Amino acid sequence: MADNTQIMENGFKSTATYVASEELLAGVNIAMALQKPLLVKGEPGTGKTMLAQAVADSLGKKLIIWNIKSTTKAQDGLYMYDTIQRLYDGQFGEEGVDDIARYIKLGKLGEAFESDEQVILLIDEIDKADVEFPNDLLWELDQMEFYIHETKRTVKAKHRPIVIITSNAEKELPDAFLRRCIFHYIEFPNEELMAEIVRSHYPDVEDNLLKNAMDVFYWIRSLREVRKKPSTSELIDWINALQIAGIPADQIREKLPFVGVVVKKDEDLETIQHAPR
């Protein structure tokens, strides 16, 4: 219990470049205290993937990233047996070809388990994989171990990694998997938090420019016809462009300079150009 209390008091905090809400801070620290994976959902651009890097920076730990694709299998994260390389070496008389362990390459989960220090493991966009993918990881995430059949060796985590899993809600995740996770939905930042986020990147941004840019940004997001709502990262890029070009704050709403930084679809651009301001 003392260790868990220490995690809550001395755990993850916002960094110089990542400003988290109080709810998100609590979610991360509760997941660490309970030693459960943190499943993070939220619309694109709310900082889901960047969260893992921020946790690593805050806690001074190494980050291991497992990027999930539609073809990814759970086995890919454990290990791979390179039979082709072994066959090739055998044909050319390489020494040690009988040592199967030489041809076992650990995946990202295996790397996290074998690390001599606790690491942050990001399983990014888990919902891109097959629907059975999360269930195929239940044992490994529960028991923090897996078995290599070719060498008859069990790989057990030296230190339980802090696991952060992101999802864009492209498909439903299995109930059995959800029961094993702490869940947090990252709400899109309100204007107060957004201003704090922008200032973490550009502390010297002029107040009036920030206010006018944010007013236009949230106005664009409020238009129902806009299909791709601009994200936090796009606002940050836009403000940087406005600063570099020296655009007067009072021209931002009227002229929409560099609006292509925040609006990425032709039909959305047409929508905001014809919308009353």
HELIX and SHEET records of a PDB file:
HELIX    1   1 ALA A    2  ASN A   10  1                                   9    
HELIX    2   2 GLU A   22  LEU A   34  1                                  13    
HELIX    3   3 LYS A   48  LEU A   59  1                                  12    
HELIX    4   4 ALA A   74  LEU A   78  1                                   5    
HELIX    5   5 THR A   83  GLN A   91  1                                   9    
HELIX    6   6 ILE A  100  TYR A  103  5                                   4    
HELIX    7   7 LYS A  108  GLU A  114  1                                   7    
HELIX    8   8 ILE A  126  LYS A  128  5                                   3    
HELIX    9   9 ASN A  135  LEU A  137  5                                   3    
HELIX   10  10 LEU A  138  GLN A  143  1                                   6    
HELIX   11  11 ASP A  175  LEU A  178  1                                   4    
HELIX   12  12 GLU A  191  HIS A  201  1                                  11    
HELIX   13  13 ASP A  207  SER A  222  1                                  16    
HELIX   14  14 THR A  232  ALA A  245  1                                  14    
HELIX   15  15 ALA A  249  GLN A  251  5                                   3    
HELIX   16  16 ILE A  252  LYS A  255  1                                   4    
HELIX   17  17 VAL A  259  VAL A  261  5                                   3    
HELIX   18  18 ASP A  266  HIS A  274  1                                   9    
SHEET    1   A 5 LEU A  63  ASN A  67  0                                        
SHEET    2   A 5 ILE A 120  ASP A 124  1                                        
SHEET    3   A 5 ILE A 162  SER A 167  1                                        
SHEET    4   A 5 LEU A  38  LYS A  41  1                                        
SHEET    5   A 5 ILE A 182  TYR A 185  1                                        
SHEET    1   B 2 TYR A  79  TYR A  81  0                                        
SHEET    2   B 2 ILE A 104  LEU A 106 -1                                        
SHEET    1   C 2 GLU A 145  ILE A 148  0                                        
SHEET    2   C 2 ARG A 153  LYS A 156 -1                                        
END                                                                             
